[in-house]
Amino acid sequence: MSEVAAIAFALAYTIADAAKVSGIGRTSLYEAIGAGKLEARKAGNRTLIPAESLRAFLASLPAADIR
């Protein structure tokens, strides 16, 4: 299994991994956490985002209006 595939099936993501799989920047992820829009957990010094929380956050974003 490739590294990207392993990341895609993770139970939780580090900020760096969440940025990779979602395409959202680290700063935006931290802002979403601070605003209470994205759940995060701490494991020592590491900030982890549960996979379900990242999926729910992405689903809550407004639809793109591309013309």
C-alpha positions as CSV (number, residue, x, y, z in Angstrom):
1,M,0.0,0.0,0.0
2,S,1.4,3.4,-1.0
3,E,1.9,6.2,1.6
4,V,-0.9,8.2,0.1
5,A,-3.3,5.2,0.2
6,A,-2.3,4.6,3.8
7,I,-3.0,8.2,4.7
8,A,-6.4,8.0,3.0
9,F,-7.5,5.1,5.3
10,A,-6.2,6.6,8.5
11,L,-8.4,6.9,11.6
12,A,-7.0,10.4,12.3
13,Y,-4.8,12.8,10.5
14,T,-2.0,15.1,11.6
15,I,-2.4,18.6,10.4
16,A,0.1,18.0,7.6
17,D,-1.6,14.8,6.5
18,A,-5.1,16.5,6.7
19,A,-3.7,19.3,4.5
20,K,-2.5,16.8,1.9
21,V,-5.7,14.7,1.7
22,S,-8.1,17.7,1.7
23,G,-6.2,20.3,-0.2
24,I,-6.8,22.8,2.5
25,G,-3.8,24.7,3.9
26,R,-2.5,24.3,7.4
27,T,-3.4,27.8,8.5
28,S,-7.0,27.3,7.3
29,L,-7.2,24.0,9.2
30,Y,-5.9,25.7,12.4
31,E,-8.5,28.5,11.9
32,A,-11.3,26.0,11.5
33,I,-10.2,24.2,14.7
34,G,-10.0,27.5,16.5
35,A,-13.5,28.5,15.3
36,G,-14.9,25.1,16.5
37,K,-15.7,24.0,12.9
38,L,-13.2,21.2,12.9
39,E,-12.6,18.8,15.8
40,A,-9.1,18.1,16.9
41,R,-7.4,15.9,19.6
42,K,-4.0,16.2,21.2
43,A,-1.7,13.2,21.6
44,G,1.3,14.6,23.4
45,N,2.4,17.5,21.2
46,R,0.8,16.2,18.1
47,T,-2.6,17.6,17.0
48,L,-4.8,15.0,15.4
49,I,-8.0,15.5,13.4
50,P,-10.4,12.5,13.4
51,A,-11.1,11.3,9.9
52,E,-14.9,11.6,10.4
53,S,-14.5,15.2,11.6
54,L,-12.4,16.1,8.5
55,R,-15.1,14.5,6.2
56,A,-17.9,16.3,8.0
57,F,-16.0,19.7,7.8
58,L,-15.5,19.2,4.1
59,A,-19.2,18.3,3.6
60,S,-20.2,21.5,5.5
61,L,-18.4,23.8,3.1
62,P,-20.6,25.7,0.6
63,A,-20.9,24.3,-2.9
64,A,-18.7,26.0,-5.5
65,D,-20.6,28.3,-7.9
66,I,-18.5,27.7,-11.0
67,R,-19.8,29.1,-14.3
